Amino acid sequence: MPERGTGARQTSSEAREEFLRRAEELWDEFNAWYQAHPEATFDEMEAELGKQRRAILGNFLELSLRQGDLGAMPEAPSCGRCGKSMVFQGYPKKEVHGLEADAKIPRAYYVCPTCGVGFFPPGPSLTPEER
């Protein structure tokens, strides 16, 4: 099963470390802005931080999802067109836009070497209540 060394899936501690690193970067960016605008009002500070909100939430969601299976399968799927075994091609990121966040989510991708058909395995099936 494709897993480690791809830069896609992370352990909880790896995701936490990456989130904390990004949080430090955001702190430094905001602090530099505030140093350049020492007379900023609370509303102006809130507006400046609001620009980062979608990115922060998207990063948090991406790191959380990267702890899951990302669609990798123990055995390569068969091509729906020719029936041959497909080849794992890595974890390209799919851009997702939600109501409150934008994220780039890695997802396993397979390609048929014979006919070139590509396939992203679906994630876990959700019941209508879970959607």
C-alpha positions in Angstrom: 0.0 0.0 0.0 1.5 3.4 -0.9 2.2 5.4 2.2 5.4 6.9 3.6 7.9 8.9 1.7 5.3 10.5 -0.5 4.9 13.7 1.5 1.1 13.1 1.7 0.1 11.1 4.8 1.2 12.3 8.2 1.1 11.0 11.7 -0.7 13.1 14.3 2.6 14.4 15.7 3.9 15.3 12.2 0.7 17.2 11.5 0.8 19.0 14.8 4.4 20.0 14.2 3.6 21.4 10.8 0.5 23.3 12.1 2.6 24.8 14.9 5.3 25.8 12.4 2.7 27.5 10.2 1.1 29.2 13.3 4.5 30.6 14.1 4.9 32.0 10.6 1.4 33.6 10.8 2.3 35.1 14.2 5.5 36.6 12.7 3.6 37.9 9.7 0.9 39.6 11.9 3.5 40.9 14.4 5.5 42.5 11.5 2.3 44.1 10.2 1.4 45.3 13.7 4.9 46.8 14.2 4.4 48.7 10.9 0.9 49.8 12.1 1.3 50.5 15.9 -1.7 52.8 15.9 -4.0 50.2 14.4 -7.4 49.9 16.0 -8.9 46.7 17.2 -11.2 46.6 14.1 -8.2 47.1 11.8 -6.3 44.3 13.5 -9.3 42.1 13.2 -9.6 42.9 9.5 -5.9 42.1 9.0 -6.3 38.7 10.8 -9.5 38.0 8.9 -7.4 37.9 5.6 -5.6 34.9 7.0 -8.7 33.1 8.4 -9.6 31.0 5.3 -5.9 30.0 4.9 -5.6 29.0 8.6 -8.8 26.9 8.6 -7.8 25.3 5.3 -4.4 24.4 6.6 -6.0 22.9 9.8 -8.4 20.8 7.7 -5.7 19.7 5.3 -3.4 18.6 8.1 -6.3 16.8 9.8 -7.3 14.9 6.6 -3.6 14.0 5.9 -3.8 11.7 9.0 -6.4 9.5 7.2 -6.0 6.9 4.4 -6.0 9.5 1.5 -7.7 6.8 -0.7 -4.6 4.5 -1.0 -5.5 0.9 -1.6 -3.7 -2.3 -0.5 -4.0 -3.6 -4.1 -4.2 -1.4 -7.2 -7.6 -1.1 -8.6 -8.5 -2.6 -12.0 -9.1 -0.2 -14.9 -12.8 0.2 -15.6 -12.2 0.4 -19.3 -9.7 -2.4 -20.1 -9.6 -4.4 -16.8 -5.8 -4.1 -16.4 -4.2 -3.3 -13.0 -3.7 0.4 -12.5 -0.4 2.0 -11.3 -0.2 4.3 -8.2 0.9 7.8 -9.3 1.2 9.6 -6.0 -0.9 12.0 -4.1 -1.7 15.1 -6.2 -3.6 17.8 -4.3 -7.2 18.6 -5.1 -8.2 22.2 -4.4 -11.4 22.3 -2.2 -13.4 25.5 -1.4 -15.7 25.4 1.5 -17.8 28.0 3.2 -15.1 29.0 5.6 -11.9 27.5 4.3 -9.9 26.8 1.2 -7.6 23.7 1.2 -5.5 21.6 -1.0 -6.2 18.0 -0.1 -3.9 15.2 -1.2 -5.6 12.1 -2.7 -4.3 8.8 -4.0 -4.2 8.7 -7.8 -3.9 5.7 -10.1 -3.5 5.5 -13.9 -3.9 2.6 -16.3 -0.6 2.1 -18.1 -2.5 0.5 -21.1 -5.3 3.0 -21.8 -4.3 6.0 -19.7 -7.5 6.3 -17.7 -7.0 8.0 -14.3 -8.7 7.2 -11.0 -9.1 8.9 -7.6 -10.4 6.3 -5.2 -13.4 7.6 -3.2 -13.1 8.3 0.5 -15.2 6.5 3.1 -18.9 6.3 2.1 -21.1 8.6 4.1 -24.7 8.0 5.0 -27.2 10.8 4.1 -27.2 11.8 7.8 -23.4 12.2 7.8 -23.4 14.4 4.6 
